[in-house]
Structure formats: structure tokens, C-alpha cells
Amino acid sequence: MELESTNVKALYRRAQAYVELVDLDLAELDIKALEIDPDNRWYVKTVDVAGGIIKK
């Protein structure tokens, strides 16, 4: 992530890992970073899965 902080797939995967580790604060940061490309399938999928968890 240090080399390319706008890699949507990498952000998606890291957000997934944070959700699994129940580190929702860090997951939320990555999900917000995914907003750089809101039409991207990784962003849409992450918001669908993790968005509901984080809003609780």
C-alpha cells in the first residue's frame, strides 16, 4: 500500500481483512478511500458487505 495508495483492489482486500479482524475503524478508512472510484465493483461490493456492519 505504500507504493500505490489508490489501488482499489488492494484497498478492498485490506478493508475485508479489517472487517474479519473486527477492526471497523480501519475498515471504514479503507472503505472511504475506495470512494476514489465509486463505480468500481470492488467499492460497490465492499460497501454492500461492510457498510452495514460499520453503520451499526
PyMOL commands that set and color helices and strands:
alter all, ss='L'
color gray80, all
select helices_A, chain A and resi 8-20+24-36+41-55
alter helices_A, ss='H'
color red, helices_A
deselect
rebuild
show_as cartoon
